[in-house]
Amino acid sequence: MLTRDFLMKADCKTAFGSIEESLLWSSEQRAASLAATLACRPDDGPIWIFGYGSLMWNPALDFTESCTGTLVGWHRAFCLRLTAGRGTACQPGRMLALKEGGRTTGVAYRLPEATLEDELTLLWKREMITGCYLPSWCKLELDDGRTVNALVFIMDPRHPLYESDTSVQVIAPLIASASGPLGTNAQYLFSLDQELRKLGMCDNSLDELVERVRNLLGGETLPQFV
């Protein structure tokens, strides 16, 4: 299970399943990416992290404040080929990322400045195992009326695991059949749908996908993973 303790102890070469060596980032590469991202920090205000997938229900971060919000200009898409974690190279699934256009609702977390480096290092270990995302600073509209600069993990379309075809008929069978050390790909999708509904958020693009995957699984509703 993807817990804070798991992330702290995990050996990225083995903990998430078999990752192609050419794709796996070293700790030095992750540290360099984090340093480059912080060098572009837009101001000296607090750092917020925007969660639009599993970070919403399982942040595994120490944070001082959380707030729901909306990111304008980006939308959810299962455009990342999943070959570890909840999929394998032999039976890949699809993981969530952000693509340009539209808007996305999610949860933002304000990190404590005193332990900022530790929290971000852990976050990079979780999100940047293969360097598939572009960590970007974006304006985020919080639901309490504030606008903050938030760190957002956006899909890198140049990455070898990027998949442009996110049509339901293509990705539903992949999500329904993929699984790995962290659970099934379908569990992730159903947990996402459950969390959005709990928060009163709407993402119409997911409705058909959730229904199609449930039908492929015989109507089964899988338990939420953490």
N, C-alpha and C positions, 0 to 999 in steps of 0.2 A: 504494500500500500504506500502511496506517495505521502508520507508524513514528513514533518520537519526533521525528525531524528533520522529517518531513512535518507533524506537528502544530505544531511551532514556526514553520514558515514559511507554513502554510496561511492563505489568505484565505477565511474562512468563507462569504463570499458566492458563491464559485465552486468551491472545492476539493472539496466533497462533492457537487457537482451543483447543479441549479437548485432553490433553496429559496424557497418563497413569501415575499415580502418581509414580509408581516404576521406571519409566524411566526418569522423570523430575529431572534435576539437580538443586540444590539450588544455590543461589548466592555465598555461601561459597565454594561449590564444584567447581564452575567455577573459583573463585579467586585462589583456591589451584592449579587447573590445569594450570592457567596462570602463577602463581609463579614458578611452577615446570618447565614449558616450558622456562621461562626467565632464570632460573638457569642453563639451558643447552645451553644458548646463546653461539655460537661458538667463537665470538670475540666481540670487542667493536665497530665494524663498524655499519653503519646504519641498521635499521631493514626494510626489504622488505617483503611485503605480496604478495603471488602469487594467482591471481584470475584465475580460469579456468571455472567458471560457472557464476552465477549472479553477482559476484564481478567485472566481466569484464565490464558490462554495468550499474551496480548500486552499486558502492563500498560503498557509504554512510560513507566514511571515509574522514578525513582531511589528505591530503598527500602533500608532497613537490615535488614529481616527479613521473612520471609513464613511463613505457617502456614495450613494448612487449617482450616476451621471450619464451624459450623452457625448459621444465623440462624433463630430460632424466630418464627413468626407471619406469615411471608411465603413466597410460592411463585413460581416462575418462570411467566411467561405471555407469549406472543407477542401482546401487546395494544397495541403501538405501531405505527400505520400508518407504513410506511417509504417516504418519497417522495424520499430522497436517500441518498447513500452506496452502498447496495446495492439501491436501488429508485428509481423515478421517480414523478412525479405522474401520468403516463399509465399506468404499470404498477407500482402500489405493492406492496411486500412487507409483511412483518411483522418487527418488531424485538422483542427480548426486554426485559422489564421485570419488576418485582415487583408482585404483587397480594396483598392481605391474605388470611391463612389459610395453614395448613400450615407447612412448614419448607423451608429451602434450604441446600444445602451449596455451598461455594466456597472461595476463597483470599483471605486477608487480608494486606495489606501495611502494614508500619509505616514511616511517612515520616520522614525526618530533619528535626529541628526547624530546623536551620541553613538549609535550602533549602525550607522548608515552603510559603512563599507561591508560589515558582516552580512547585513540583510541583502544587499545587492549582490554580493559574491554568491550567496545561496540561491538567489533568484536566477543569476546567470548559469549556475550549475543545472538548474531545472529547465530553463528555456533555451539555452544556447549550447546544447550538447553537440549539435552539428552546425551551429552558426546559421540556422535557416531563417532567422528573423533579422529585421533591421530595427534595432532599438532606437526609437524616435521620440523627440519631444513634441508634444501636440497640445493645443489648447483644448481643455476639457470643460464642458459646462456641467457643473454639479447641480443636483436637483434643489439645493438650498439657495441657489441664486449666484453662488460664487463661480468665477472662471479661474482655473488653475492651469499651470504647466504640468503635464503628466507624461510619464515615461510609458510608451506604448510599444508592444512587440508586433511589428508589421511584417507580413510575408516578404521575403526577398525573392522576386521573380527570377533572379539569375541562379538561384540555388538548384542543385541537381534533383532535389526532392520536390520541387514545385510542380504542380499539376494544374494546367489551365482549364481542363474540362471538369466542371463541378456540377454538371447536370445530375438530377436526382436518379435517373435511370442508370447512370454510370457509377455513382458513389454509394448508392444504397446497398447493393450486393456486397461491396467491399466492406462497408461498415458492419453489415450483418454477420460477416464471416470471420473478421479479423479478431485476434486476441494475442496477448503476450503476458509477460511477468506482472504487469500492473493491472491486468483485467482485460475485459473485452472492449472493443471499439464501440459496440452498441451501448454498453453501460455509460460510456462518456457522453454519447449523444442524448440518452434518456436523462442523465443527470443534468445536462445543460438545459434541456426542455423543462425539467422539474424546477430548476432554480429560477429560470426566467419567469415561470408562472407564479412561483412563490413571491417574487419581487414585483409582480404586476407588470412585467415588461413583455412587450410583444415583438416577435421576430417572425413575420409571416413566411419567410423563406425556409424556416425549419419545419413548418407544419407538415408539408407533403413528405419531406424526408423522414420525419419521425414515424408517420403513418406507414410509409413504404417499408421501413426497416422492421417495424413491429409485425407487419404482415409477412415478411420474409421469415421472421422468427416464430410464426404461428400465433401471433397475438401476444407473445410473452412480454411482460414488463419486468425488466431486470432491476434488481435492487441498486440503489445509489451507492457509488463507491466514494471513498474519501481520499 
